[in-house]
């Protein structure tokens, strides 16, 4: 084992006392599992090389959050060319955003994402304020269609997802197709924008163009600093109930078993609105045991 081999990442930590983000170089030595950190701004060593057993090579991919001695760091980018070459094809996280025009097609889009080999690690339906929409579209501040973008993205609920796989950013962009849905129907007819989009603004879904952009956008929707991020769409009225889609139903392909099931992967919690929602939705779901449900259905026909 080569104890001098090291991988370097640019990482960021939110300092709650100063209410600002601090940037570091994080060095990981796979030979002995040691780590080292350098303060980027002040050009000094922050943590001398120290063995740290809770960090592993498989944890090191862009967009991931790692804990180093109780500090949660977000990995923003590779710190040198060697690391980029060696680990560049490893797992990445990126943001997948379903826009207001395609929320009704969310199930079909998530199925496409799963079939493409992505792991869905976070999901939240939300409504953006004008300020949040402006922050999201910061790269389009000088574009003449900025107002149109903001009006559209705030016109209804959106679904933000954090998705994971090898080369996630490029693969998600490939699934999306060209930004203009009309062009997508010509050049990439099986793409998400071709299937569910309308034009260059109402184009169904969004994906970041780079690692840095993905990290920034994921921080907007799933902040690591302890703030809540954009408000979700739950109404919490007497006409709503809670629906939880269990992990096996998300990924599909009894007490201890139920506990294992609930932490085996991501599940989806939804607020359901209906008259007398609790009883109506329980009747809709049927018995918890699918075998029992089948027997009951046969007996009633």
DOBA-130786 format. One record per residue: x negated, y, z negated of N, C-alpha, C in turn; residue in one letter. Coordinates in steps of 0.02 Angstrom, whole numbers, plus 32768, in hexadecimal, padded with zeros to 4 digits. Layout:
N
XYZXYZXYZA;...
END
This chain:
301
7FD67FC480008000800080007FD4803E8000X;7FE3806C802E7FBD80AA80347FD780DD8001X;7FAF80E97FCC7FC581167F977FBD815F7FA9X;7F9C816D7FE17F9481B37FF57FCA81CA8026X;7FEF819A8043802481AD8072805A81D5804CX;80718209806C80A48233804C80D6824C8080X;811282588069814682768092815A82B88073X;816282EC809D816F832F808481B38348809DX;81D98365806F821A8381807F822083C88063X;824683F18086825A8432806B829B84278045X;829B8439800582D5842D7FDA82EA846E7FB8X;8329846F7FA3834584AB7F83836884977F43X;836084C17F10838084B77ECF83A384F67EB9X;83E184F07EA28406852A7E8A83F685357E41X;83D8856F7E3283C785817DED840485A37DCEX;842885817DA08465859F7D83845785DC7D58X;841C85E07D3A840D86197D0F840386597D37X;83E086527D7083D3868D7D9A840886957DD1X;843486627DD8846886627E0D844A866C7E52X;841586477E6083F6864A7EA383D986067EB4X;83CC85FD7EF583AF85BF7F0E836385C67F10X;834285937EF782F885917EF982E385597F28X;82B185697F51829B85397F848257851B7F71X;825284D97F7D821584B57F6B81FF84877FA4X;81BF84777FA381A5843F7FCA81A784027F9CX;81C983CE7FB281CC83907F8B81A1835C7FAEX;816F83437F8B814283107FA6815182CD7F83X;815A82997FAB816682567F90813082277FA9X;811282027F7A80DC81D27F8980F9818C7F81X;810A816A7FB8812A81287FB280FD80F37F95X;80BB80FD7F99808D80CA7F7F809580BD7F35X;80A180F17F0E80A980E77EC680E981077EABX;811481217ED98153813E7EC3814C81807E9EX;811781A57EAC810D81E57E898127821F7EB2X;813582577E90814E82937EB1812482CF7E9DX;812983027EC6810583417EBA813183797ED7X;813083B47EB7815983EB7ED08131842B7ED1X;813A84537F07811A84947F0E814F84CA7F16X;814685017EF38172853B7EF98161855F7F3AX;8190855F7F6A8182857C7FAD817885C77FA9X;81A285EB7F84819E86347F81815F864C7F5FX;814D862D7F27811486457EFF80D386217F0EX;80D585F17F3E809885CE7F54807185B17F19X;8094858B7EF08072856C7EB7809185277EA9X;806B84FE7E86808484BC7E7380B984C27E3DX;80F284A37E49812884A47E18812884647DEEX;8118842B7E0E811483EB7DEB80D883C57E06X;80A883B67DDA806E838F7DEF808483487E00X;805B83267E28806C82E27E3D807A82B67E00X;80B7829C7DFE80CE82757DC480F7823A7DDDX;80ED82007DBD811481C67DD0815D81D07DBCX;818A81C07DEA81D281CA7DDD81F8818F7DFBX;821181637DD1822D81237DE7827481297E04X;829481627DFA82DA81687E1082E281847E56X;82AB818D7E7A82AF81A47EBF8291816F7EEDX;82B4815F7F23829E812A7F51829E81447F98X;827881247FC38271813A800882B4813F802BX;82E1810F801C83228110803E834E814C8029X;833A816E7FF3835F81AA7FDE834C81E88006X;831581E3802B82F9821F804B831282278093X;8347824C809A835F825F80DD838082A380D8X;837F82C7810F8397830C811083E1831080FDX;83EF833F80D08433834880B8844383258078X;841782F68064842582D18026841382FB7FE9X;843282EA7FB18422830A7F7183FE82D87F46X;83C582EB7F2A839D82BF7EFF839182E27EBCX;838D82BB7E88837F82D77E45833682C97E32X;831182FE7E2582CC82F87E0E82C883177DC8X;82C082ED7D9682BE83047D5182F783357D42X;8334831E7D51837383427D428380837F7D6EX;8357838B7DA0836583C07DD0838183A17E0FX;83BB83B87E2483D9839F7E6183C083C77E9DX;839B83A67EC8837E83C77F0383A483B17F42X;83AF83E17F6E83CC83D27FB0839383D17FE2X;838D839A8007835783948039836E83B78079X;834C83EF80898361841980C1833F84088103X;82FF83F5810082D983EB813E829A83C4812FX;827A83AB81648239838B815D820483BF8151X;81D283AE8128819E83DD8116816283DC8144X;815A83A6816B812383A3819B8135837481D4X;810C83758208811A834D8244811683028236X;80E782EE820A80E082A781FB8121828C81DDX;813D82B081AD817B829A818E81B4829881C1X;81B782CA81EC81EB82CC822081E58290824FX;81A7827F8262819D8246829081AE8204826EX;819881FC823081A181BD820D81EA81B181F7X;820A81E681E1824D81DE81C3828481FE81ECX;8272821C822582A38242824B82DE82198264X;82D581D8826D830D81AF82858334818E824CX;832281A0820E8345818381D5838781A781C9X;83AA8194819683ED81AE818983ED81F9817DX;842082198198842D8260818E84768269817AX;848382A1815984C882B5814C84D782F28176X;851582F6818C852A833281B085728341819FX;8589837B81B385CE839081A785F9837F81E4X;8632836081D786648356820B86A2837D81F6X;86B883AA821F86F083D6820E872983CB8240X;876383B98226879F83B4825087C583F6824BX;87CF8416828387ED84598285883A84558281X;885C848E827588A4848D826C88CC846B82A3X;88B5847182E288DB8454831988D98409831BX;88A983EA82F788A283A182FA88AC837E82B7X;88C383A3828588CE838382438900834A8248X;8932835282738964831C827B894682DD829AX;890B82E482B888E882AB82D788AE829382ABX;88AD82A7826C8874829882408868824D823BX;889D82258237889481DC8231887081C0826DX;888281D582A9886181BD82E5881981D382E8X;880C821182D387C7822B82D5879B820782A2X;87B581FA8266878F81D582348781818E824BX;87B08170826E87A5812D828A876C812E82BDX;876A816182E787338168831786F0816F82F2X;86F0819782BC86B381A18295869B815F8276X;86CA8138825A86B780F8823B869D80C7826FX;86BD80C482A986A8809582DD866380A782F9X;865080E782F3860E80FC830B85D680EE82D9X;85E780CE82A285B380BA827285A580ED823CX;85CE8120823685C58152820185E3813881C0X;85C6814E818885E481458146860181878130X;86408187811E866281C48106865481CA80BCX;862E81FD80A886198204806286408239803BX;865D826A805E8686829C803D86BD82B2806EX;86F782C38052872D82DC807C8759830B8052X;876D8343806F87988372804B87C18399807EX;8803839C8072882E83C7809A8832840B8077X;882C8441809C88298483807C884484B980ABX;885084F3808D8862852F80B3882A856280A9X;8812858080DF87DD85B180DA87F985F880D5X;87DA862080AA87E9866780A987C4868880E3X;87D486C780F187B186EA8127876786F08118X;875586FD80D9870E870380C786EA86C080D1X;870A868980BB86EB864780C486E38637810DX;8715864981358711863D817D86D98666819DX;86D086A48185869A86CF819F865686B2818CX;8650869A814F8611867A813A8603863C8163X;863786168172862E85D9819A861785E981E0X;8632861F81FD86218632824285E986668245X;85BC86648215858786978211855C86998250X;855486618273852C865F82B0854F867F82EBX;858F869082E385B586AF831A85C786F8830CX;85A4871782DD85B6875B82C785B5878D8301X;858A87838332858487B4836985AE87A083A6X;85D2876983A185F9875283DA863C877783DFX;86538786841C869287AA842586CF8783840FX;86C98740840B8702871783F98703870483AEX;86DA8728838586D68718833E871B871C831CX;8740875283288781875A830987B18721831BX;87AD870C835987D886D5836F87C68695834AX;878586898341876E864E831B8788864F82D4X;8782868A82B487968690826E87E286888266X;880886A78293885186A18290886686588298X;8844863482C5885785EE82D1884585C28295X;880885C9827B87F1859C8246881785A88204X;883685E481FD885D85F381C188A885EA81CDX;88BB85D18207890385CC82198925859081F9X;8900856381DD891D852781BF88E78500819AX;88F984C7817D88C8849F8158889384828186X;88588478816B88218456818E880C841B8162X;87E783ED817F87CC83B4815A878183B48163X;875D83BD812B871383BB812C86FC83778114X;86CC835A813786B2831981248665831A8125X;864882F680F8860082EA80F985F882A28113X;85D3829A814A85CC8258816885818246816EX;85738205816C852F81ED8165852181B58196X;84E881B881B784CE818081E0848A819581FCX;84688168821E842A8179823F843881AE8275X;840D81E182778412821582AB8459823282AEX;84748242827284BB8255826C84CD82938294X;84A282C5829484B2830482B584BC82FA8300X;848C82D88320849182CD836984CC829F837AX;84D6826B8351850B823B83608550825B8358X;855882858325859982A7831C85A582D98354X;857182FC836A8579832A83A3858C830383E2X;857082C883EA8581829F842485CB828A8422X;85E3827683E78629826383E08657829E83EFX;864282DB83DA866B831683E486738327842EX;863D83238454863E8338849A8633838384A1X;8636839E84DE862C83E684EA865D841184C1X;8646844E84AF866F847A848586B1848D84A7X;86B0849584E986EE84A5850D87138464851DX;874F845E85048775841F850B8783840F8555X;878D8443857E8798843785C5875B841785E5X;8720843185D586E2841485EF86D883CE85D3X;86EA83C4859486E383838574870C834E8599X;8748836085AF8772833085D28754831B8615X;87288346863187068335866F86C6830F8663X;869C832986348659830D862A865782D585F6X;868482D585C6868482A2859186CC8291857EX;86F0826F85AA8738826585A1874B823D8563X;871D82178546872C81F0850A8719821584CAX;8700825284D186E98278849687258293846EX;871882A68430874D82BF8404876D82FE8420X;8744832C8439875F836B8453878783608493X;8773832F84BB879A831F84F787DD830184E5X;87DE82D784B1881C82B5849E884D82E18478X;8831830D844D885D8331841E885A837D8423X;882B8399844A882383E1844F884C84008487X;884F844384868875846884B88847849384E4X;881B84BA84C487EF84E884E987AE84F184C2X;878C852A84CD874C853684AC8753854C8464X;878D8565844F87998579840A87BD854183E5X;87F6852C83FF881C84F583E2880184B383FEX;87C784A083E287A3846683FD879D842C83CCX;87CC8428839D87D883ED837287A783E48339X;876683EB8346873683DA831186F483FF831BX;86CB83FE82E7868C842382E8865583F882CAX;8617840582E285DC83E682C585A1841582CAX;857684178296853B84438296850A842F82CCX;84E1846082E184B084548317846C843E82FEX;845D844882BE8419843A82A5841D8423825DX;83E4840A824483DF83F481FE83EC842E81CEX;83CE846781DC83D684A181B0841E84B981B0X;843D84BA81EB848384CF81F184B1849F81CCX;84A3845E81D284CB842C81AF84C784358164X;848B8441814A8482844B810284A8848980EAX;84A584BF811284C784FD80FF851384F380FEX;852D84D38131857584CA81368590849A8102X;856A846480F48581843680BF85818458807BX;855384878071855184AC8032858E84DA802CX;85A784F3806485E3851D8063862084F5804DX;862884B9806786648492805A865D8463801EX;8620844B80118614841E7FD885D984397FB0X;85E284727F8E85AA84947F6D858B846A7F35X;8548846D7F30852484487EFC851984737EBFX;852D84B37EC2851E84E27E8C855284E27E54X;858384B67E5885B584B37E2385F484DB7E32X;85F385067E668630852A7E78865E84FB7E9FX;869D850F7EA686CF84E17EC386D084DF7F0FX;86BA85157F3086C085177F788706852B7F8CX;871785277FCD875A853B7FE4879185157FC1X;87CB85367FB8880385187F94882284E07FBDX;883584A97F9A885884747FBD88A184867FC8X;88C5845B7FEA8909846D7FFF893F84527FD0X;892C84347F98895D84187F6A898C844E7F4EX;89CD843D7F4A89FE846E7F328A1184637EE9X;8A0B84257ECF8A1B84157E898A61842C7E76X;8A9384197E9E8AD984297E8F8AFE83EA7E79X;8B3D83F27E668B6583B87E518B77838B7E8CX;8B6A83A37EC88B7A837B7F048B3D83577F20X;8B0883527EF98ACB83317F118AB882F87EE3X;8A9282C97EFD8A7582947ED58A2F82877EEFX;8A0B825A7ECF89C5824C7EE189C1820A7F07X;899E820A7F3E899281CD7F65894781C27F69X;893081867F5688E981757F5B88E2813B7F8CX;88BD81477FC288AD81127FF2886E80F07FDBX;887180B07FCC8839808D7FAE880080817FE1X;87C380757FC78788806F7FF3878F803B802AX;87AC8001801A87B07FCD804E87DC7FE38088X;880D800F807A8838802880AF8816805E80D7X;87E6808180B987BF80B480DD878D8092810CX;876A806080F487338041811B874A80038140X;877E7FE0812F879A7FA1814587707F7C8177X;87637F6C818487477F3D81B287617EF8819AX;88617EB27E3D887F7E947E0D88547EAC7DD3X;884B7EAE7D8C882D7EE47D6387E47EF07D77X;87B97EC07D6B87717ECB7D7B876A7ED77DC6X;87907EB17DED878C7EB97E3687A67EFE7E4BX;87DA7F167E2987F57F587E3887C37F8F7E28X;87A07F877DEF876D7FB87DDC87357FB87E10X;871F7F7B7E2386EA7F757E5687017F957E98X;87407F887EA9875C7FA47EE7875A7FF07EE7X;876C800F7EAF877280577EAD872F807B7EB2X;86F7805A7EA086B7807C7EA8868D805E7EE0X;86AC80327F09868680117F3E8679803E7F7BX;869B80777F7F869280A47FB786C080DF7FB0X;86C0810B7FE286EA81477FDE873481367FE3X;875D81577FBB87A581527FC387C081977FD2X;87FE819A7FE7881D81DA7FFB885981E77FCEX;8859821F7FAA889282337F8088B982697FA4X;88FB82627FA7892582927FCA896082A67F9FX;897682E37FA689B482FA7F8789EB82EF7FBBX;8A2082CA7FA78A5782BA7FD38A9482E27FBEX;8AB483047FEE8AEE832D7FDF8B2D830C7FFAX;8B6083057FCF8B9F82E37FE08BD282F37FAAX;8C1182E87FB98C4582EA7F858C3E82A97F5CX;8C3E82AF7F1A8C3382767EEE8BF5824F7F04X;8BBC826F7F068B8082537F278B6682137F07X;8B67820F7EC48B4881D57EA48B6B81947EB8X;8BAE81927EB08BD381557EC08BD181477F0BX;8BDA817B7F338BDB81727F7C8B9981577F95X;8B6281727F7B8B20815C7F938B0F81177F79X;8B2381057F3C8B1780C27F238B3D808F7F4DX;8B7A80A07F618BA080737F8D8B7D806C7FD1X;8B6280A47FE98B3E80A380298B0180758026X;8ADB80797FEE8A9E80507FE68AAF80067FDDX;8AE67FF87FB98AF87FB27FAB8AD07F967F72X;8AD77F547F638AB27F357F2D8A677F3B7F36X;8A437F407EFD89FA7F477F0189D97F0A7F20X;89F87ECF7F1889DD7E917F3389F97E877F79X;89D07E897FAE89E97E827FF38A0C7E3F7FFEX;89F67E097FDC8A157DC77FE48A5C7DC97FCAX;8A657DE77F8F8AA87DED7F728AD57E177F9FX;8AB97E4C7FBC8AE07E767FE98AF97E4F8025X;8ACE7E2380408AE07DFB807B8B197DCB8069X;8B147DAC802E8B487D7D80188B8B7DA18010X;8B8A7DDD7FF18BC77E037FE68BE67E168029X;8BBC7E2B80598BD57E3F809A8BF77E0480BEX;8BD97DC780B78BF67D8C80D78C397D7A80B9X;8C3D7D8380768C7B7D7180528CB47DA18060X;8CA37DDD80768CD77E1080818CEE7E1380CAX;8CCF7DEA80F58CE37DE9813C8D107DAE8149X;
END
